[in-house]
């Protein structure tokens, strides 16, 4: 892969045009953050970079790259800027964050480096909606704190790695998109059909598990195959109206459905739950 060098920063976070051999450097422009310890090569011409990237690496020669991980279109991203006091700390944090994910959201590191939190870190966070800056045993530069406050960027610092990762877990949980899922709250068996009037059927049944509620949607199952749906319009026990019937009890109910219910059918009462 290739990426343009947009900014070159020295150890103090100042923009420079070039740096000499062995000088600490921060490079802004990666479209994907390389792992700690990976090597890279610079080129003056884009064509040369593309030619080099097209050559597969063999026997450990060349620039190692991490495997691509597909992200589904329904998966959200939590953008993070990570700063640490040492390369060892940063590597440990990155390793722990790499283990974190939820069904509908993943953390993505948009910038990671060693040193204090500076203006460039805040600017990087501004480039990604909802980004949060995490610091481990680092200070926050006055200019960075001021810019973050004006821009609404959250900066959090920690001195214990697991507290940092726990906070990321909390943010992932809070920001994970919520969806509605259908859950079965009870299963009943039809014992007798008493009558049918204009799509409304009066039945007698027994709750096998969970409960059945008045107003619930039921899936009608016959010989292990769903054949239709209905709504519990009325519910009674011992000829007295009730809102629900629990496991092990018998009940009478009026079911509104286009499907004719028969003795032996199973009714799965369902509700939609936001998760």
C-alpha positions as CSV (number, residue, x, y, z in Angstrom):
1,X,0.0,0.0,0.0
2,X,1.1,3.6,-0.5
3,X,0.2,6.9,1.2
4,X,1.2,10.5,0.6
5,X,3.2,12.4,3.2
6,X,1.0,15.3,4.0
7,X,2.8,16.7,7.1
8,X,6.3,16.0,8.6
9,X,6.6,16.8,12.3
10,X,9.6,16.8,14.5
11,X,9.8,15.5,18.1
12,X,8.1,18.7,19.4
13,X,5.2,18.4,16.9
14,X,6.4,21.3,14.7
15,X,6.1,21.0,10.9
16,X,9.4,20.7,9.1
17,X,10.4,20.0,5.4
18,X,13.0,17.4,6.2
19,X,14.7,15.5,9.0
20,X,18.1,14.0,9.3
21,X,19.1,10.3,10.0
22,X,17.9,9.0,13.4
23,X,15.7,12.0,14.1
24,X,12.3,11.3,15.7
25,X,9.5,12.0,13.3
26,X,5.8,12.1,13.1
27,X,4.2,11.5,9.6
28,X,0.7,12.5,8.8
29,X,-1.0,11.1,5.8
30,X,-1.5,7.4,6.4
31,X,-4.8,6.1,5.1
32,X,-4.3,3.1,7.4
33,X,-2.2,3.1,10.5
34,X,0.9,0.8,10.2
35,X,1.7,-1.5,13.1
36,X,4.6,-0.6,15.5
37,X,7.8,-2.1,14.1
38,X,6.7,-2.0,10.5
39,X,9.2,-0.4,8.0
40,X,8.4,1.9,5.2
41,X,10.2,3.3,2.2
42,X,9.8,6.8,0.7
43,X,9.8,7.8,-3.0
44,X,9.9,11.1,-4.8
45,X,7.6,9.9,-7.6
46,X,4.2,8.2,-7.1
47,X,4.9,5.9,-10.1
48,X,8.0,4.5,-8.3
49,X,5.9,3.9,-5.1
50,X,3.2,2.1,-7.0
51,X,5.8,-0.1,-8.8
52,X,7.4,-1.0,-5.5
53,X,4.1,-1.7,-3.8
54,X,3.1,-4.1,-6.6
55,X,6.0,-6.4,-6.0
56,X,5.1,-9.1,-3.5
57,X,7.4,-9.5,-0.5
58,X,9.3,-12.7,-0.1
59,X,11.4,-14.2,2.7
60,X,10.9,-11.2,5.0
61,X,12.3,-8.8,2.5
62,X,10.4,-5.6,1.9
63,X,7.7,-3.8,3.9
64,X,5.4,-6.1,5.9
65,X,1.7,-5.3,5.8
66,X,-1.1,-6.4,8.0
67,X,-3.9,-8.5,6.6
68,X,-7.0,-6.6,5.4
69,X,-10.1,-7.1,7.5
70,X,-13.4,-6.6,5.8
71,X,-15.9,-4.3,7.6
72,X,-19.5,-4.7,6.8
73,X,-21.6,-1.8,5.6
74,X,-23.7,-1.9,8.7
75,X,-20.7,-1.8,11.1
76,X,-19.9,1.6,12.6
77,X,-16.5,2.9,13.6
78,X,-15.2,4.6,16.7
79,X,-12.2,6.7,15.6
80,X,-9.4,7.0,18.2
81,X,-6.2,9.0,18.5
82,X,-3.8,7.2,20.9
83,X,-0.7,8.9,22.6
84,X,1.6,7.2,25.0
85,X,4.8,7.9,27.0
86,X,6.8,5.1,25.4
87,X,6.8,2.9,22.3
88,X,6.4,-0.1,24.6
89,X,3.3,1.3,26.3
90,X,1.9,2.3,22.9
91,X,2.4,-1.3,21.6
92,X,0.7,-2.8,24.6
93,X,-2.3,-0.4,24.3
94,X,-2.6,-1.1,20.5
95,X,-2.5,-4.8,21.3
96,X,-5.3,-4.6,23.8
97,X,-7.5,-2.3,21.6
98,X,-7.0,-4.8,18.7
99,X,-9.0,-7.3,20.8
100,X,-12.0,-5.0,21.3
101,X,-15.0,-5.1,19.0
102,X,-18.7,-5.4,19.2
103,X,-21.3,-6.8,16.7
104,X,-22.1,-3.4,15.1
105,X,-19.1,-1.2,16.0
106,X,-15.3,-1.4,15.9
107,X,-12.5,0.9,17.2
108,X,-10.3,2.4,14.5
109,X,-6.9,4.0,15.3
110,X,-6.6,7.1,13.0
111,X,-3.3,8.2,14.7
112,X,-1.0,6.8,17.3
113,X,2.4,8.0,18.5
114,X,4.7,8.7,21.4
115,X,4.7,12.0,23.2
116,X,2.4,14.7,24.6
117,X,-1.0,15.4,23.1
118,X,-0.5,18.3,20.7
119,X,-2.5,20.4,18.3
120,X,-1.8,18.0,15.4
121,X,-3.5,15.2,17.4
122,X,-6.6,17.4,17.8
123,X,-6.5,18.3,14.1
124,X,-6.4,14.6,13.3
125,X,-9.3,13.9,15.6
126,X,-11.3,16.7,13.8
127,X,-10.9,14.9,10.5
128,X,-13.0,12.0,11.8
129,X,-16.5,12.4,13.1
130,X,-16.8,11.4,16.7
131,X,-13.1,10.8,17.3
132,X,-11.8,10.7,20.8
133,X,-8.2,11.3,22.0
134,X,-6.7,8.9,24.6
135,X,-3.4,9.6,26.4
136,X,-1.4,7.2,28.5
137,X,1.0,8.8,31.0
138,X,1.2,11.8,28.7
139,X,0.6,15.6,29.2
140,X,-1.8,17.7,27.1
141,X,-0.2,20.8,25.5
142,X,-1.9,24.0,26.4
143,X,-2.6,24.8,22.7
144,X,-4.1,21.3,22.2
145,X,-6.3,21.6,25.2
146,X,-7.6,25.0,24.0
147,X,-8.3,23.8,20.4
148,X,-10.0,20.6,21.7
149,X,-12.3,22.7,24.0
150,X,-13.2,25.1,21.1
151,X,-13.8,22.2,18.7
152,X,-15.7,19.8,21.0
153,X,-13.0,17.1,20.9
154,X,-12.8,14.9,24.0
155,X,-9.4,14.2,25.5
156,X,-9.0,11.6,28.2
157,X,-5.7,10.6,29.9
158,X,-5.0,7.5,32.0
159,X,-2.1,6.0,34.0
160,X,-3.4,2.4,34.0
161,X,-3.8,0.6,30.6
162,X,-6.8,-1.5,31.6
163,X,-8.7,1.7,32.7
164,X,-8.0,3.1,29.2
165,X,-9.3,0.0,27.5
166,X,-12.3,-0.2,29.8
167,X,-13.2,3.3,28.8
168,X,-13.0,2.4,25.1
169,X,-15.2,-0.6,25.8
170,X,-17.7,1.7,27.4
171,X,-17.7,4.1,24.4
172,X,-18.1,1.2,22.0
173,X,-21.2,0.1,24.0
174,X,-22.7,3.6,24.1
175,X,-22.1,4.3,20.4
176,X,-23.1,0.9,19.0
177,X,-26.1,1.3,16.7
178,X,-29.3,0.0,18.2
179,X,-31.5,-2.4,16.3
180,X,-34.9,-4.0,16.9
181,X,-34.8,-7.8,17.1
182,X,-37.8,-10.1,17.5
183,X,-37.7,-12.4,20.5
184,X,-40.0,-15.3,21.6
185,X,-41.4,-14.6,25.0
186,X,-43.6,-17.7,25.3
187,X,-44.7,-20.9,23.6
188,X,-48.3,-22.3,23.8
189,X,-50.1,-25.3,22.4
190,X,-53.6,-25.0,20.9
191,X,-55.8,-27.6,22.7
192,X,-59.2,-26.8,21.1
193,X,-60.9,-24.6,18.6
194,X,-64.3,-23.3,19.8
195,X,-65.3,-21.2,16.9
196,X,-64.4,-18.8,14.0
197,X,-66.1,-15.4,13.2
198,X,-64.7,-13.1,10.5
199,X,-61.1,-14.1,11.0
200,X,-61.3,-14.1,14.8
201,X,-60.9,-17.6,16.3
202,X,-61.7,-18.6,19.9
203,X,-59.3,-21.2,21.1
204,X,-58.3,-23.0,24.3
205,X,-54.6,-23.6,25.0
206,X,-51.8,-24.3,27.4
207,X,-48.6,-22.3,28.0
208,X,-45.7,-24.6,27.5
209,X,-42.9,-22.1,28.3
210,X,-42.6,-18.4,29.1
211,X,-46.0,-16.6,28.9
212,X,-48.6,-15.3,26.4
213,X,-49.9,-11.7,26.6
214,X,-53.0,-10.0,25.4
215,X,-52.0,-7.9,22.3
216,X,-49.0,-10.1,21.5
217,X,-48.2,-11.2,18.0
218,X,-48.0,-15.0,17.7
219,X,-46.4,-17.1,15.1
220,X,-48.5,-20.1,14.2
221,X,-46.4,-23.2,13.8
222,X,-47.8,-26.5,12.4
223,X,-45.6,-29.6,12.2
224,X,-42.5,-27.4,12.9
225,X,-43.3,-25.1,10.0
226,X,-44.5,-21.5,10.5
227,X,-47.7,-21.1,8.5
228,X,-48.8,-17.6,9.5
229,X,-49.2,-15.0,12.2
230,X,-51.9,-13.7,14.4
231,X,-52.7,-11.3,17.2
232,X,-54.0,-12.2,20.7
233,X,-57.1,-9.9,20.9
234,X,-58.5,-11.3,24.1
235,X,-57.2,-13.5,26.9
236,X,-59.0,-15.3,29.7
237,X,-58.3,-17.7,32.5
238,X,-61.2,-19.4,34.4
239,X,-63.5,-17.2,32.3
240,X,-61.9,-14.1,33.7
241,X,-60.2,-11.6,31.5
242,X,-56.4,-11.3,32.1
243,X,-53.4,-9.6,30.6
244,X,-51.2,-12.7,30.5
245,X,-51.0,-16.4,31.2
246,X,-47.8,-18.0,32.5
247,X,-46.0,-21.3,32.0
248,X,-48.0,-24.4,32.9
249,X,-51.4,-22.7,32.9
250,X,-54.4,-23.1,30.5
251,X,-56.2,-20.2,28.9
252,X,-58.9,-19.1,26.5
253,X,-58.0,-16.6,23.8
254,X,-59.4,-14.9,20.7
255,X,-56.8,-14.9,17.9
256,X,-57.1,-12.6,15.0
257,X,-55.5,-14.3,11.9
258,X,-56.1,-15.1,8.3
259,X,-54.8,-18.6,9.0
260,X,-57.2,-21.1,10.5
261,X,-55.7,-22.4,13.8
262,X,-56.1,-26.1,14.5
263,X,-55.6,-28.2,17.7
264,X,-52.0,-29.2,18.0
265,X,-50.7,-26.0,16.5
266,X,-47.9,-24.1,18.5
267,X,-48.2,-20.4,19.1
268,X,-44.9,-18.6,19.6
269,X,-45.6,-15.2,21.2
270,X,-43.1,-12.6,20.1
271,X,-42.0,-9.0,21.0
272,X,-39.6,-6.6,19.4
273,X,-36.7,-5.6,21.7
274,X,-34.2,-2.8,21.0
275,X,-30.6,-3.9,21.5
